[in-house]
Amino acid sequence: MLLLLCCAATLGAAVPLPTPTSAQLEWQDFEVGALVQWNIGIFGELSDDYACSSGALPAESFAPTALDTDAWAAAAKGFGAKYAVLTVQAGCGFLLYPTNSTVPGGGVYPYTTANASAVAAAPDIVARFVASCRKAGVRPGIYYQIANNVFCAVKACVVQPPGGAGPCGDQAAYEATTLAQLEELWTRYGELAELWFDGGVDTGVAPTPGTLGAKVAALIAAHQPLAAAFQAPPTPNAVRWVGTEGGTTAADTWSTAKSATDFGPGEPGGPVWAPAECDVTLQANGEWYWQAGVPLRTLAQLAAIYEGCVGHNGNLLLAVHPNLDGGIDPAHAARGAELAAWVEGCFGAPSLLNATAGALSLALHEPLILELPPGAVARRAVLQEDQTRGQLVRGFTLEARVGGAWRQVLAGEAMGHKRIVPLGEGDAAAAADALRLTITAVAGGANAMSLRRFAAFACPPAAAPAAAPAKPLVPW
């Protein structure tokens, strides 16, 4: 039974708050994505040049023997990913497709699958990946690292030494080649879910007309206007990094920030709508490329990561690690499937105890009570606000009724797309017979907010220790 203790108020007058695009709202609804980390850098394991740490690997070193992009897409879908991003250029400079872009002198950019004999007969791995994703019902995305290109002697988006020229020419030539490759990628493979710029697109100057950043933004607008854009120059569908590769974000994480390239939990007064994405490896050592014999994160750790990202208003981007052969280790696929099963068991329909029926207007300080079935044990509450008009909630309390008295479970600030609140285990959870949500602060002088969902779940017990320590981002 759902009780509103007083009449719903009308939403307050419009306030000048950042609001999301429909594409950003859809992206936040995805909640879970996959980062398919596979490029020539993995073959450096065979020559002590992992991820091109000692220089660009020869194109011939790219030699998978059992390439299976269907297995990649299946692994992503198996752990619940709605989108998957492939590392098409992961820092070495090697491309997973044959390009027509050129380098000074007029020759075609040579560092690609077209010059790797193992795949030369069918070099367009991006096309295979996109087809596999669409067949599996997963939205494809593309990771292209502008910031680093070992083959072209580029670091932090600048040809080294600054003012000099590398194998791909000077700064202007490198930027022209990069833009040509991006245009190919964004026009050959249909609509993409996300464009990923690891390390950003920052040559040290503001993205004003004529700069690389401005040109990249113009290409996005022309060819992929509906794609989420991670660490990109200013674009309408910006998303941003949480600042750690541990896979979690702060409990109070905001969909707004100072800019789309800011790290961390965002700011409630930020002028830009740029929701957060949490990236993390499946391998317990934090390495992005597959490594033989490396333990995987436990199910309990992955469950904690899920709740610490998706449950804190973030999107979780979990790595898929194809091996040297180009396939997926069975243990990796199995662990991902275990995570999906845990999420369904905890937050799926069989676990649902009670929930609001559709969106409703909830006034400031208006308590909303969610009754629990007799004898039910609620271990999780899920709170979601309708963010169409912005992230309005600035404060809320959640209480549990135990023995006729209300006890505070949480006083929080951010709700956003989704806030998962643990309600405890054992006697503490079993004793509650109702939950009460009260909005205590709303942005912009509004006197109400639109609640998308308030739900209670049984969520069968699962040990969930803290996630692995965060590892600083180190672009390949």
N, C-alpha and C positions, 0 to 999 in steps of 0.2 A: 504494500500500500504506500502511496506517495502523498505526502501532505504538504501544502503550502500554508504557512501560518498567517499570511496576510495577502491581500490582493496584489497581483503583479503590477509593477509600475511601468509606465511607458519609458522607453529608452530616452536618455537625455538628449539634449540638442547636439547636433553634429559638432565635433571638435576636430581641430587640424592635427590629427594623428596619422602616422604612416599606416597605410593599408596595403594588403598583399594583392598581387595579381591573381587571376584564377589559376594560372600555371603554378604559382608558388603554393597556393592552397592545395592543389592536387599533389604537388611534390611532398608537402608535409603529410598528406594522407597516405603516401607510400610507406612511410615510417622506416622501412628496412630496404637497403640496397646492397649491392656487392661490388667490390673493387677487384677485378680480375687482373692480378699482378703477374704479367708474363711478357717478357721481351728478351732481347739478346743478353741482357745482363745476367740472367740466370745461368747461361753457359760459361760465365766466368768462374763458376765453381770448379770447372775442369782445368783451369789454367791459372788459378790464384789471382784472377782479375774480376772478382765478384762485383757485379753492377758497374763494370767499367771503371773501377777504382784506380786502376793503373793505366788507363787509356782505352780508347775505343777498340773493342774486340773486332777481329776480322769478320766480315759478313759471312764467310764460310763456316764460322764457328756456330752459327745458328742452324742447328741440325736436329730438330725433333724427329722421332721415329714413329710416333703413333698419335699425331695431332688429332684432337677430338673436341671441337668447339661445342658439340652437342652436350658433352659431359660437363663443360664449363657452365653452360646455361642451366643444365639439370642440377648441378651443385648449388648454384645461386637460388634457383627456385626451391630447392630442397630445404634451405634454411629460412625461406619466407621472403626472399628479396623480390621486390616489385620492379627493380631496375638494376642494371649491371653496367659498370663502366670499365672499359678495356684500356690498358696502358699502351696506346698506339705509338707514342714516343715517350719513353720513360726516363730520359736523361742522358742515355748513351748517344742519342741521335738517330738510332736505328728505327725505321718505319716498318710497321706490320702490313704494309700494302705497297704496291708499285706506284710511284709518283711520276708525274710529268713535270714537276717543278725543276728548275735549273739552278746551276751554280755559275759563278763567273767563268766566262769562256764559252758558255752556251750548252755545256753538257748537262745531262739529267742528273739530278741528285742521286748519288750512287749507293748510299748506305741504306739499303732496303732489302726486303725479302726477295725482290727480283734478282738479286745477286747472291742468294744463298741457294746452292744447288739442291739442298734437301727439300725445298718447297718451291723451287723455280717453276715447276710445271703448273702450280696453282698458288701463286704468291699472295693473293689478296685474302689474308687472314681476317681482316676487318670485315669483309663481305661475308665470310663464313660465320664469324661471330654474330653479326647482326641477324643473319638468317636463323641461326640457332636460337638466339634470344626470342625472336618473334615467334618461332615455332613453339617455344616453351611458354609463351605468354609473359615474358620478361621484357621490359622496355630497355633498349640499348642506349649506352652513353659512351663518350669518348674522352679519354685522358690524353692530353698533349702537353708536354712540359716545355714551355717557352723558356723558362728560367735557366735551364741547364741543357747543354748539348755538347757532349764530350767530343764527338766527331768534328763539330764546327768550332771547338775551342771557346765555348760560351759558358759563362758563369753569371748568375744573377741577372740574366737577360742581356748581358753585355759581352761582346766579343773581346777576348783577351789576347794581348794586353789592350787596355782601353785605347782607342784611337788606331789600333793596328788592324791587321787582316788575318783571318784564319783560313782553313781549307774551304770554307763557304764564303770567303770574301770579307769585306769590312762590315761595319754595323748596318749600313743601309742595305747591303746585299743580303745579309742574314735575315733582316726583317722582311725583305721582299720574298725570300724563299719560304720563310715561316708562314707569311700570309697566304702564299700560293698553296701551301700544303693544307692549311686550315680551310681554305675555300674548297679544296678537293674533298676533304673529309666531311664537310658540312653540306655538300651538295650531292655526293655520290650515294649516300646510305639512308636517305629518308629522314624522317623526324626522329630526333634524339631526345632522350629524357634529361640528360645532364652533360655539360661540358666542364671538364675538370682541368684547372690550371694549377698544378702543384708548384708552389713557390710564387704564384701570382704572375702578373704581367707588368713588371715595374722596372723600367730602365733608369730610374732615378729622376724622372721628370713627370710632372702631372699629366694625366691623359687628356691634354688639350688637342685641338684640331691639328692633324699632321703627325702626331706622335703614334708610336706603336700601339699603346693602349687604346687610343681613340679609333684607330683602324680596326683593331680586333673587335671593339664594341660595335662598330658599323657592320662588320661581317656577321656578327651574331644577329643583329637586327635584320639584316637582309636575308639570311639563310636559315637560322634556327631561332626564330623569335619566341618560341614556346619552351625552349630548353632552359632548365635551371643552370645557372652559371656559377661555378665554385671558384672563389678567389679571382674573379674576373674584374676588368675595368667596369665602371658604372654601367649597369644594364638593368632592365626592369625586373628580371627574374633572378636576382642575386641570391646566393646562399653562401654561408661562410663557415670557416673552420673553428672548432671549439678550442684549438690551441694545444691539444695533447693527442697522442696516438694511443692513449689508454682506453678509448672507447666510451668514456662517460663525460658528462658535463655537470655543472653545478645544479643543485636542486632548483634554484630559482634562475632559470635560463629564459632569456627574452628573445622574441622574434625580431626585435629591433636592435640596432647598433649605430655607432657613429658612422661606420662605413662597412661595405661588404668585405673589406680586407682586414677588419678588426678581428682579433682572436678573443676567445673567452666566452663568458655567458651572455654578452650583449648588455644593453642598457635600457631601462624602462623608458627613458626619455630620448632614446636614439632617433635620429631623423630618417633612417633608412630601414626599410623592411628587408631583412636578410636573415632568415632562420638558420639554425645551426646544424652542422653535420659532424658526427663523431666517427672517425675512421679507426679501425683496429684490425690487427692480424688474428687469424685463427691459430697460427703457430704461437706457442707460449713464449718463445724467445723474442718476439717482436719483429722478426725479420719478415719483409714483405715477399721476397722471392722464396719459393719452395726450397727447403733444405732437407736432405735425407736424414731420417731418424729423429727429427726434432719433435718433442712432445707437443700436443695440442692443448689449448686451454680447456679446462674441465667444463662440463655442463654447468656446474654451479657457478663458475666464473662467468661464463657466457650469459647465464640468467641474470647475474648481478649487473653485467654490462648492459644488457637489454633494458633493464629497469632504470639504470643510471643514465641512459641516453634517451630512448623512446619515452620513458616515464618522466623525463625532465625536459620535455618540449624540444627534443632533438631528433634527427634522422640518423639511424645507425648504418654505417657503411662497413660491412664485414668483408674481409679479404677472402677471395677464392685463390688458391695457390696451385695452378697447374704445375706438374713436375717437368723434369728435363725432357721426357718423351712427348710432352704436350697433352697428357691425360690428367685425371684426378685420382689421387690415392683413395682407395675405398674408405680408409679411416677418416679422411677429411670429409667425404660425403656423409658418412655415418654420423659424425659429430654435428654437422650442420643440421641434419635431419632430427637429431635429438633436441637441438635448440628449438626448431619449429614445433616439435611435439610438445615441448615444455610450454611454449607460449600458448599453444592451443589449449593445453590442459589447464593453464592458469587463467587465461583470459578469454577462452572460447565459450560458446553457448552452454555447454554442460556445467561450466563452473559459475555461470551467472546466477546470482541470488535475487537481485532486483535492480531496476534501472529506470530512469526517467524515460517517458515515451516521446521521443522527438525533442526538438529544441524548444526552449521556453525562456521567457523574459524573467529575470530574477532581480529584484530591486536591492539596492544597497541596504545592508543590515536586515534583510528579509530571510529568516531561517527556512531552509528546505530540508525536510525530514524524509529519510529513506528507511522504511521499516524492513526488517529482516525476517525471513521465515522462521517459525518456531524451531529451535534446536540447531539452526544453521550456524556455521562458523565462518565468518567473513575475515579473510586475511589480507585482502587488497581492496582499496577504493580507487576508482578511476574518475578523474575530473577532466572535462573538456569544455573549453569555451568556443563559441562561434567567433572566429577571428575575421570574418568578412569586413567588419568595420574597424579592424585593428585589434591589438591585444589590450583589452580594456582593464582586466582585473589587475589591481595593484596590491591587493591584500585579501586573504580569506582565512577562515578557521574551519577545521573539520573536527567534529566531536563524536564520541561514541556514548550511547546510553547504556549504563551498567547499573543494574539494580535500581532503576528509576532515576538515577542521577547522571547528568552529562559530564563527561570527562574529556578534556581537550586531547586530541591525537596530534594535531599539527596546526601551527599558525604559519602560513606561507605567504609569499608575495606573488610569484608568477604561476599562472596556470597554463595558458597557451593552448597549443594543439592537444597536449595530453600531459596530465600529471598523475603518476601512479603513487599512491600512498600506502606503504605497508601498515597493517593494523596490528601486527604482532602475531605471536604463535601461542599455542597452548591455551591456558586458562584465560589469558588476557583477551584473546580473540573470541573464545567461546562465550564469554560472559556478555558481550554486547548484543543487544536486540534491536538497535536502530543506529543510524548515522545521521548527523546533522551538519549541513554545509551552510555557512554564512559568508557573504561577500562583505568585506569590511572597508575596502577602498577601490574606487573605480577612477580611471584616468579622465582627464579633460573636463571635469565637472559634471560628468554624466551621473545620473542617479540610478542606473540599472545596467545590466549586462545581459547578453544572450548566452545561455548555457546550452551547449550542444549535448552533453551527456553527464550524468552522475550515476555511477554504477558501483555495485559491490560484488565481489567475486570470492568464491571459496578458495581458489588457488591452492591445490594440494601442497603440502610442505615439501620444500626442496632446500637443501643446504646451499647457501649462496654467500661464500666469503667475498671479501672485497676484491675488486678487479685487480689485475696485475698493475704494478706501478707504471705511471705514464712515461712514455719515451718521447723525447723531443723529436720534432720533425727533421729528418735529414733527407732532402731531395736527392733522388738518384742522379 
